[in-house]
Amino acid sequence: MAYPTQMGFQDAASPIMEELLYFHDHTLMIVFMISSLVLYTISLMLTTSLTHTNTMNAQEVETVWTILPAIILILIALPSLRILYMMDEINNPSLTIKTMGHQWYWTYEYTDYENMTFDSYMTSTNDLTPGELRLLEVDNRMILPTELPIRVLVSSEDVLHSWTVPSLGLKTDAIPGRLNQTTLMASRPGLYYGQCSEICGANHSFMPIVLELIPLKYFEKWLLTML
Amino acid sequence: MLDADAQKPPRGKWSTPPFDPRFPNQNQTRNCYQNFLDYHRCVKTMNRRGKSTQPCEYYFRVYRSLCPVSWVQRWNEQIREGTFAGKI
């Protein structure tokens, strides 16, 4: 989950998020290189007493500083489009779960087999046990099996919300009257936290999302206890 | 028959609705609604012809997996009252 003085993304828990991390590293490196080159050039310009007053044309350098940025942009665009298409790949989900946003909590519906629905409210700060995370813990976590593609359908029962889990690279808007689909595939078990990402009223900051990813056989056992 | 709670899916191998190429994008609203309509139309037609409604169970399971419970309850209520907007 997020931690104090964090500078980068959370560790990836899904293959897509790993790809996004690599892409971000690649693009940020290009940004840093260009910025340092520009800063260096500016510093040179400001610290010289030499002058040159009769430049007429600069065909060669103009060509270079047109072609080179075009190449750099292509080098950014290609990996970006690759990941975009990867996110849209058709997969065969093993499970479908609906996430309904309310003011100010989430409801999770597991209706592939029986009608199982439960609410997920934030644990208030007074009720936290030592070691728990303030403003991030919930009473009922969304429990899911690892390493299986899961179809998550996000909607809302009142106003706009947004269902987010940064470590899985997920952010899907919850729009009343609309059913938005996203695919979740966690590579490893664990607890993954997120927060509502669309302003939705007084307690917008207090309706977090917690995913508890467990191996399939424990997930099946849990399902049996819930039904 | 229209109450979502009273309808239990038949036993057998059901995992989750497969990918439907008619609805390939992020917005699955129509996928849910279409299967709901198809189930009711199928049941109405089968009943009119005096046949078993067993083939309609596929649509039932798909809409139950995809559609939010509150939407299904609202639509069933509208069907009961005769105010449902869709053509069944």
Chai-1 contact restraints between the chains, C-beta under 6 A:
chainA,res_idxA,chainB,res_idxB,connection_type,confidence,min_distance_angstrom,max_distance_angstrom,comment,restraint_id
A,I90,B,F19,contact,1.0,0.0,6.0,A-B,restraint_1
A,P93,B,T16,contact,1.0,0.0,6.0,A-B,restraint_2
A,L95,B,T16,contact,1.0,0.0,6.0,A-B,restraint_3
A,T96,B,T16,contact,1.0,0.0,6.0,A-B,restraint_4
A,T96,B,S65,contact,1.0,0.0,6.0,A-B,restraint_5
A,K98,B,P68,contact,1.0,0.0,6.0,A-B,restraint_6
A,M100,B,P68,contact,1.0,0.0,6.0,A-B,restraint_7
A,E109,B,V69,contact,1.0,0.0,6.0,A-B,restraint_8
A,T111,B,R64,contact,1.0,0.0,6.0,A-B,restraint_9
A,T111,B,S65,contact,1.0,0.0,6.0,A-B,restraint_10
A,D112,B,T16,contact,1.0,0.0,6.0,A-B,restraint_11
A,D112,B,S65,contact,1.0,0.0,6.0,A-B,restraint_12
A,S155,B,P68,contact,1.0,0.0,6.0,A-B,restraint_13
A,R178,B,T29,contact,1.0,0.0,6.0,A-B,restraint_14
A,L179,B,Q28,contact,1.0,0.0,6.0,A-B,restraint_15
A,L179,B,T29,contact,1.0,0.0,6.0,A-B,restraint_16
A,L179,B,C32,contact,1.0,0.0,6.0,A-B,restraint_17
A,N180,B,Q26,contact,1.0,0.0,6.0,A-B,restraint_18
A,Q181,B,Q26,contact,1.0,0.0,6.0,A-B,restraint_19
A,Q181,B,Q28,contact,1.0,0.0,6.0,A-B,restraint_20
